[in-house]
Amino acid sequence: GVMLPAVLIYALEASVDLMLELGAANIEQRVLELGAQTRALVESLGGSVVGNWASPTIAARFPDQDCSALARALREQKIVVSARHGNLRISTHLFNNEADLEQLERGLRRLLFA
């Protein structure tokens, strides 16, 4: 038979315990707050967000910018985003915080206003 690595099972248990301790409603509220902050950040830099719904995943566009090139350049700065269907996909989750959004803002500013 196949033996599962015990350390991964313990890590999974700890992750589930943390999520249960925080509560699904609190996690949802936090990731939606981060999504709203990300939306505001994109718009403050002259970008637009595709769709008008609350989500922790944002599809952004910036005038006269190649989103694939932006995504590559941001990844070089250790900012994890992706390009999807001509948009810059920015996805936040529970493990993100405002410092991550500040890093994203600095990275985008360097690229958009260089």
Secondary structure, DSSP 8 states (H G I E B T S, - for coil): -----HHHHHHHHHHHHHHHHH-HHHHHHHHHHHHHHHHHHHHHTT-EESS-S--SEEEEE-TT--HHHHHHHHHHTT---EEETTEEEEE--TT--HHHHHHHHHHHHHHH--
